[in-house]
């Protein structure tokens, strides 16, 4: 009978641990955050930015 009690206690502990692990998400009501796509600029934007930087550097040197 003591072996059955040990298995039952172990199972109850595992269930309690799972519930405690999920508790913060349930209490806060937050959904899991989806991973956003990486931010990418276009080649045109990169070229325009490079021209602006070069223009600023040339004005600074003059």
C-alpha positions in Angstrom: 0.0 0.0 0.0 2.9 2.4 0.7 4.2 2.0 -2.9 0.8 3.1 -4.3 0.8 6.1 -1.9 4.2 7.1 -3.2 3.1 7.0 -6.8 0.0 9.0 -6.0 2.0 11.6 -4.2 4.5 11.8 -7.0 1.7 12.3 -9.6 0.1 15.0 -7.4 3.4 16.8 -7.1 3.9 16.8 -10.9 0.4 18.1 -11.5 0.9 20.8 -8.9 4.2 21.8 -10.5 2.7 22.1 -13.9 -0.1 24.3 -12.6 2.3 26.5 -10.7 4.5 26.9 -13.9 1.5 28.0 -15.9 0.0 30.2 -13.3 1.8 33.5 -14.1 0.7 33.4 -17.7 -2.9 32.6 -16.8 -3.1 35.3 -14.1 -1.6 38.0 -16.3 -3.9 37.1 -19.2 -1.1 37.6 -21.7 -0.8 35.7 -24.9 2.6 34.3 -25.9 4.5 36.8 -28.0 5.0 35.9 -31.6 8.5 36.4 -33.0 8.5 39.5 -35.2 10.3 39.4 -38.6 13.7 41.1 -38.6 13.7 44.7 -39.6 15.2 45.2 -43.1 15.8 48.3 -45.1 15.7 48.5 -48.8 18.7 49.1 -51.0 17.3 52.5 -52.0 17.0 53.6 -48.3 20.6 52.4 -47.7 21.9 54.4 -50.6 20.0 57.5 -49.6 21.3 57.3 -46.0 24.8 56.8 -47.3 24.5 59.9 -49.5 23.2 62.0 -46.5 26.1 60.8 -44.3 28.6 61.7 -47.0 27.0 65.1 -47.5 27.2 65.8 -43.8 30.8 64.7 -43.6 31.8 66.9 -46.5 30.0 69.9 -44.9 31.8 69.2 -41.6 35.2 69.0 -43.3 34.7 72.2 -45.2 
